[in-house]
Amino acid sequence: MVKICCIGAGYVGGPTMAVIAIKCPAIEVVVVDISKPRIDAWNSDTLPIYEPGLDEVVKACRGKNLFFSTDVEKHVAEADIIFVSVNTPTKTRGLGAGKAADLTYWESAARMIADVSKSDKIVVEKSTVPVKTAEAIEKILTHNSKGINYQILSNPEFLAEGTAIDDLFKPDRVLIGGRETPGGQKAIQALKAVYAHWVPEENIITTNLWSAELSKLAANAFLAQRISSVNAMSALCEATGADVSEVSYAIGKDSRIGPKFLSASVGFGGSCFQKDILNLVYICECNGLPEVANYWKQVIKINDYQKSRFVNRVVSSMFNTVSGKKVAVLGFAFKKDTGDTREAPAIDVCNGLLGDKAQVSIYDPQVTGEQIQRDLAMNKFDWDHPMHLQPTSPAALKQVSVVWDAYEATKDAHAVCILTEWEEFKKLDYQKIFDNMQKPAFVFDGRNVVDAAKLREIGFIVYSIGKPLDAWLKDMPAVA
């Protein structure tokens, strides 16, 4: 029996290993993590992350060939294939601060593998890592090898939150990078044999190590670039009276472009896009390519601009002040069908409103009040460091209330900001919401989920990203 151990029980490690376990019943899969609360949650009825379909997969094979444990060293020592899925946060200080990936957790994982191993291992990079990480890991392992043979593979994860289980069951491609040596090629075949249980062979791509590492950063950079491109267009649409949905639909019909990732919004979020682009920028700078670095920097600048433009639009529309006004925020997760708030646009929008002294009432179906308070109290990039390095009990912001019902959030509010595209926000009784709000009543739709014409009939003043402006908004121009 092949034994697989995954170090790190987060958004990538947990779901990926659960799918491997259910698709490969003859393989024993153990997910290890030093965080006891996290492992306890994986072993309970309430998993630590929300992902459609994940519950069913975990419960179908947990205790059979899928296990979650804090006994890291034991399971690493016993494994044939070790997936490393630990954090690679952006450095907050020192060389490359604000751009470079912090490989502290990766390095300590590699040293621990070297310490406890008694047999040959295949070590698989699963976290998103900067190019050439494999080389660093290889050096640590070979210099501490005690005669044990290690092969390093790069197997980046391309799943998207909210559709992770579907993505894992039916991946566009599985990418495996390894050394172009007999040992490296043999290791590639061993990992390929695992995925071949359910992934068609033509969808398993093998490359050299550096191509695999760079492909992950490149894929996220290209996707984020598409969002920033359409968001840049949304500003121009508002200025000219064009409709960004019509423009997106028209260009998406071009087979060379395609329709995906062309929805204008308040901005992209999630744990990967910004971090990976900053990483790419840093790598370009280190390799003497400032023009390339500046090109990718602009993708992030447009994303930041889109969030500040949204806040400016809210404030300017409401007589240039939201001080003391109640603003309802519907949605805090960075996208629907996940409870993940990492780099969520809602954080910057809420902080912008709080900076103008608004009273903010937040509702999200999947995000806890404690998480929201923590996110609003944190400095940039703190979220990606271990919990003990984050603010432990953030002082509750007096201007923020978190409620568990959209109608409660919007009661007596001056404005509603929709910041996550949860399906339920399309189906709310907006007449009821309007009746219970202060007048004039505003809706700022950061995800283009509502029918603006219907809401205007009810009496709302509506702002939808990239759509022709309400007469009211034309009279109150936003300065961005």
CORWO-V888427 format. One record per backbone hydrogen bond with DSSP energy under -1.0 kcal/mol. NH is the residue of the N-H (numbers start at 1). CO is the residue of the C=O. E is the energy in kcal/mol with one decimal. If there is no record, write none. Layout:
# CORWO-V888427
NH|CO|E ; NH|CO|E
This chain:
# CORWO-V888427
4|28|-3.2 ; 5|81|-2.4 ; 6|30|-2.8 ; 7|83|-3.0 ; 8|32|-3.3 ; 14|10|-1.7 ; 16|12|-2.0 ; 17|13|-2.3 ; 18|14|-2.1 ; 19|15|-2.1 ; 20|16|-2.2 ; 21|17|-2.6 ; 22|18|-2.2 ; 23|19|-2.1 ; 24|20|-1.8 ; 27|24|-2.3 ; 28|2|-1.9 ; 29|65|-3.2 ; 30|4|-2.4 ; 31|67|-3.1 ; 32|6|-3.1 ; 33|69|-1.5 ; 39|35|-2.1 ; 40|36|-3.1 ; 41|37|-1.9 ; 42|38|-2.0 ; 43|39|-1.5 ; 44|41|-1.3 ; 54|51|-2.3 ; 57|53|-1.6 ; 58|54|-2.7 ; 59|55|-2.7 ; 60|56|-1.5 ; 61|57|-1.1 ; 62|58|-2.2 ; 63|66|-2.8 ; 64|61|-1.8 ; 65|61|-1.3 ; 66|61|-1.6 ; 67|29|-2.3 ; 69|31|-2.5 ; 72|70|-2.2 ; 75|71|-1.7 ; 76|72|-2.3 ; 77|73|-2.4 ; 78|74|-1.5 ; 79|75|-1.1 ; 80|3|-2.6 ; 81|3|-2.0 ; 82|122|-3.1 ; 83|5|-2.8 ; 84|124|-3.1 ; 85|7|-3.0 ; 91|100|-3.1 ; 97|94|-1.9 ; 98|91|-3.6 ; 99|96|-2.2 ; 100|96|-3.0 ; 102|89|-4.0 ; 107|103|-2.9 ; 108|104|-2.3 ; 109|105|-1.8 ; 110|106|-2.4 ; 111|107|-2.5 ; 112|108|-2.1 ; 113|109|-2.4 ; 114|110|-2.3 ; 115|111|-2.1 ; 116|112|-2.1 ; 117|113|-1.7 ; 121|149|-1.8 ; 122|80|-2.2 ; 123|151|-3.1 ; 124|82|-3.5 ; 125|153|-3.3 ; 126|84|-2.5 ; 127|84|-1.7 ; 133|130|-1.8 ; 136|132|-1.4 ; 137|133|-2.7 ; 138|134|-2.8 ; 139|135|-2.0 ; 140|136|-2.0 ; 141|137|-2.6 ; 142|138|-3.1 ; 143|139|-2.2 ; 145|142|-1.1 ; 148|145|-2.5 ; 151|121|-2.0 ; 153|123|-2.9 ; 154|177|-2.7 ; 155|125|-2.5 ; 163|160|-1.7 ; 167|163|-2.8 ; 168|164|-2.3 ; 169|165|-2.4 ; 170|166|-2.7 ; 174|203|-2.9 ; 176|205|-2.9 ; 177|154|-3.2 ; 178|207|-2.0 ; 185|181|-3.0 ; 186|182|-2.0 ; 187|183|-2.1 ; 188|184|-2.1 ; 189|185|-2.0 ; 190|186|-1.9 ; 191|187|-2.1 ; 192|188|-2.7 ; 193|189|-2.0 ; 195|191|-1.8 ; 196|192|-2.3 ; 197|194|-1.4 ; 198|195|-2.1 ; 199|195|-2.6 ; 203|200|-2.1 ; 204|201|-1.9 ; 205|174|-3.1 ; 207|176|-2.1 ; 212|208|-1.8 ; 213|209|-2.2 ; 214|210|-2.6 ; 215|211|-2.3 ; 216|212|-1.2 ; 217|213|-1.2 ; 218|214|-2.9 ; 219|215|-2.6 ; 220|216|-2.1 ; 221|217|-2.3 ; 222|218|-2.6 ; 223|219|-2.1 ; 224|220|-2.6 ; 225|221|-2.2 ; 226|222|-1.6 ; 227|223|-1.6 ; 228|224|-2.7 ; 229|225|-2.3 ; 230|226|-2.3 ; 231|227|-2.4 ; 232|228|-2.3 ; 233|229|-1.8 ; 234|230|-1.7 ; 235|231|-1.3 ; 236|232|-1.3 ; 237|233|-2.8 ; 238|234|-2.1 ; 239|235|-1.7 ; 240|236|-1.6 ; 241|237|-2.1 ; 242|237|-1.2 ; 244|466|-3.0 ; 247|243|-2.2 ; 248|244|-2.9 ; 249|245|-2.2 ; 250|246|-2.3 ; 251|247|-2.5 ; 252|248|-2.5 ; 254|251|-1.4 ; 257|254|-1.9 ; 258|254|-2.8 ; 266|446|-1.8 ; 270|342|-2.2 ; 276|272|-3.7 ; 277|273|-2.2 ; 278|274|-2.6 ; 279|275|-2.1 ; 280|276|-2.3 ; 281|277|-2.8 ; 282|278|-2.4 ; 283|279|-2.4 ; 284|280|-2.5 ; 285|281|-2.6 ; 286|282|-2.6 ; 287|283|-1.4 ; 288|285|-1.7 ; 289|284|-2.6 ; 293|289|-2.2 ; 294|290|-2.6 ; 295|291|-1.7 ; 296|292|-1.8 ; 297|293|-2.2 ; 298|294|-1.5 ; 301|297|-2.1 ; 302|298|-2.4 ; 303|299|-1.3 ; 304|300|-2.5 ; 305|301|-2.6 ; 306|302|-2.3 ; 307|303|-1.5 ; 308|304|-2.3 ; 309|305|-2.7 ; 310|306|-1.7 ; 311|307|-2.0 ; 312|308|-2.7 ; 313|309|-2.1 ; 314|310|-2.2 ; 315|311|-2.6 ; 316|312|-2.8 ; 317|313|-2.0 ; 318|314|-1.2 ; 320|315|-1.1 ; 321|318|-1.3 ; 324|357|-3.1 ; 325|322|-2.1 ; 327|359|-3.0 ; 328|415|-3.0 ; 329|361|-3.2 ; 330|417|-3.0 ; 331|363|-3.3 ; 334|340|-2.3 ; 344|341|-2.2 ; 347|344|-1.7 ; 349|345|-2.3 ; 350|346|-3.0 ; 351|347|-2.5 ; 352|348|-2.2 ; 353|349|-2.3 ; 354|350|-3.1 ; 355|351|-2.0 ; 357|354|-2.0 ; 358|353|-2.1 ; 359|325|-3.1 ; 360|399|-2.7 ; 361|327|-2.3 ; 362|401|-3.0 ; 363|329|-2.6 ; 372|368|-2.1 ; 373|369|-2.6 ; 374|370|-2.3 ; 375|371|-2.8 ; 376|372|-2.2 ; 377|373|-1.0 ; 378|374|-1.1 ; 382|379|-1.9 ; 384|381|-1.2 ; 385|382|-2.1 ; 389|386|-2.2 ; 390|387|-1.7 ; 400|397|-2.0 ; 401|360|-2.7 ; 403|362|-2.7 ; 409|405|-2.1 ; 410|406|-1.9 ; 412|436|-3.6 ; 413|410|-2.0 ; 414|326|-3.0 ; 415|326|-1.2 ; 416|442|-2.0 ; 417|328|-3.4 ; 418|444|-2.4 ; 419|330|-2.7 ; 420|330|-1.1 ; 425|422|-1.5 ; 426|423|-1.7 ; 430|428|-1.4 ; 433|429|-1.9 ; 434|430|-2.7 ; 435|431|-2.5 ; 436|432|-1.2 ; 437|434|-1.6 ; 438|413|-2.3 ; 442|414|-1.8 ; 443|461|-2.5 ; 444|416|-3.6 ; 445|463|-3.2 ; 446|418|-2.0 ; 452|450|-1.1 ; 455|451|-2.1 ; 456|452|-2.3 ; 457|453|-1.9 ; 458|454|-1.7 ; 459|455|-1.4 ; 460|455|-2.2 ; 461|441|-2.6 ; 463|443|-2.9 ; 465|445|-1.6 ; 467|464|-2.1 ; 474|470|-1.7 ; 475|471|-1.3
